[in-house]
Amino acid sequence: MLVYRTRDAGPRVLLAHMGGPLWSRKDEHAWTIPKGEYTADEDPLAAARREFAEELGSPPPDGAWLELGEVRQSGGKTVTAWAVEGEFDPETAVSNTFELEWPPRSGRLQSFPEIDRVAWFDVDTARAKLIAAQVAFLDRLVDAMA
């Protein structure tokens, strides 16, 4: 789910920084659109709305949904995305968590947020922040807005 707003000078997009110790010190190409997995019998748009709520703690804005298609990420995961215009206060984001053995081979499981922060970015900055494959979603949104 790529939330965008146009009230600023040029469009801005809402991105989420991936949580956990592997991403904590990374910034460039360490941000993502809120997303998640869904089953074959689940509607992809409904899943995108659910995952947004799970990862950010509130439902996505209501509005006209713009399908942005699919991309295949370097790890092999295929992501389907939609864009919607709306507002979201990054200060209100509360992410769900995952468990990870940390430090590695320590035998200790620790809980980490899936998303550790959320922010609005202009399109040029977002290109540098997003993981590489997801830049295509940004390009498709900009093309649709032109």
Protein Blocks (a to p, Z undefined) as FASTA:
>chain_A
ZZddfkbgciaddddddedjklmmpcghpaccddddddfkbcfklmmmmmmmmmnopacd
edddddebjaddfkopacddddddddddfklpccddddddddehklpacdddfblbdcdd
dfklmmmmpcfklmmmmmmmmmmmZZ
